[in-house]
Amino acid sequence: MSEFNDLGRILIYIGLLIAALGGLLHFFGGGLSWIGHLPGDIRIERENFTFYFPITTMILISIILNLIIRIINFFLR
């Protein structure tokens, strides 16, 4: 039965995280316009072709998510 309690706790934390991210995007969406336009993001535009690979943005988001998950794991122990 404790497995369901752990799963419930994890789902609550995920829900709170999604709600917090939604609030940030709602209230500070204009301030986050730099996401996807960082130095290192690759953008190739041709006449009938557009290629966009946001490598720097993906690395930054990966680091932030990794820190968030480590903090959540620290408090769940």
CYANA upper distance limits for C-alpha pairs under 8 A (distance plus 0.5 A):
  1 MET  CA      5 ASN  CA      7.34
  2 SER  CA      6 ASP  CA      6.71
  3 GLU  CA      7 LEU  CA      6.66
  4 PHE  CA      8 GLY  CA      6.46
  5 ASN  CA      9 ARG  CA      6.65
  6 ASP  CA     10 ILE  CA      6.70
  7 LEU  CA     11 LEU  CA      6.66
  8 GLY  CA     12 ILE  CA      6.69
  9 ARG  CA     13 TYR  CA      6.83
 10 ILE  CA     14 ILE  CA      6.67
 11 LEU  CA     15 GLY  CA      6.55
 12 ILE  CA     16 LEU  CA      6.67
 13 TYR  CA     17 LEU  CA      6.60
 14 ILE  CA     18 ILE  CA      6.67
 15 GLY  CA     19 ALA  CA      6.62
 16 LEU  CA     20 ALA  CA      6.57
 17 LEU  CA     21 LEU  CA      6.66
 18 ILE  CA     22 GLY  CA      6.55
 19 ALA  CA     23 GLY  CA      6.66
 20 ALA  CA     24 LEU  CA      6.71
 21 LEU  CA     25 LEU  CA      6.69
 22 GLY  CA     26 HIS  CA      6.54
 23 GLY  CA     27 PHE  CA      6.56
 24 LEU  CA     28 PHE  CA      5.92
 24 LEU  CA     29 GLY  CA      7.41
 25 LEU  CA     29 GLY  CA      4.94
 25 LEU  CA     32 LEU  CA      8.22
 28 PHE  CA     32 LEU  CA      7.04
 29 GLY  CA     33 SER  CA      7.42
 33 SER  CA     37 HIS  CA      8.33
 34 TRP  CA     38 LEU  CA      6.99
 35 ILE  CA     57 THR  CA      6.90
 36 GLY  CA     41 ASP  CA      7.35
 36 GLY  CA     54 PRO  CA      6.35
 36 GLY  CA     57 THR  CA      6.26
 37 HIS  CA     41 ASP  CA      6.92
 37 HIS  CA     54 PRO  CA      8.25
 37 HIS  CA     57 THR  CA      8.35
 38 LEU  CA     54 PRO  CA      8.46
 38 LEU  CA     56 THR  CA      7.01
 38 LEU  CA     57 THR  CA      7.10
 39 PRO  CA     56 THR  CA      7.54
 40 GLY  CA     54 PRO  CA      7.93
 40 GLY  CA     55 ILE  CA      7.04
 40 GLY  CA     56 THR  CA      5.85
 41 ASP  CA     52 TYR  CA      8.13
 41 ASP  CA     53 PHE  CA      6.50
 41 ASP  CA     54 PRO  CA      4.74
 41 ASP  CA     55 ILE  CA      5.78
 41 ASP  CA     56 THR  CA      6.01
 41 ASP  CA     57 THR  CA      7.43
 42 ILE  CA     51 PHE  CA      8.33
 42 ILE  CA     52 TYR  CA      6.21
 42 ILE  CA     53 PHE  CA      5.48
 42 ILE  CA     54 PRO  CA      6.43
 42 ILE  CA     55 ILE  CA      7.61
 43 ARG  CA     50 THR  CA      7.94
 43 ARG  CA     51 PHE  CA      6.21
 43 ARG  CA     52 TYR  CA      4.95
 43 ARG  CA     53 PHE  CA      6.85
 43 ARG  CA     54 PRO  CA      8.40
 44 ILE  CA     50 THR  CA      6.23
 44 ILE  CA     51 PHE  CA      5.51
 44 ILE  CA     52 TYR  CA      6.88
 45 GLU  CA     49 PHE  CA      6.53
 45 GLU  CA     50 THR  CA      4.95
 45 GLU  CA     51 PHE  CA      6.86
 46 ARG  CA     50 THR  CA      6.53
 54 PRO  CA     58 MET  CA      6.63
 55 ILE  CA     59 ILE  CA      6.75
 56 THR  CA     60 LEU  CA      6.71
 57 THR  CA     61 ILE  CA      6.62
 58 MET  CA     62 SER  CA      6.47
 59 ILE  CA     63 ILE  CA      6.74
 60 LEU  CA     64 ILE  CA      6.80
 61 ILE  CA     65 LEU  CA      6.54
 62 SER  CA     66 ASN  CA      6.48
 63 ILE  CA     67 LEU  CA      6.77
 64 ILE  CA     68 ILE  CA      6.78
 65 LEU  CA     69 ILE  CA      6.61
 66 ASN  CA     70 ARG  CA      6.67
 67 LEU  CA     71 ILE  CA      6.67
 68 ILE  CA     72 ILE  CA      6.72
 69 ILE  CA     73 ASN  CA      6.59
 70 ARG  CA     74 PHE  CA      6.58
 71 ILE  CA     75 PHE  CA      6.97
 72 ILE  CA     76 LEU  CA      6.70
 73 ASN  CA     77 ARG  CA      6.94
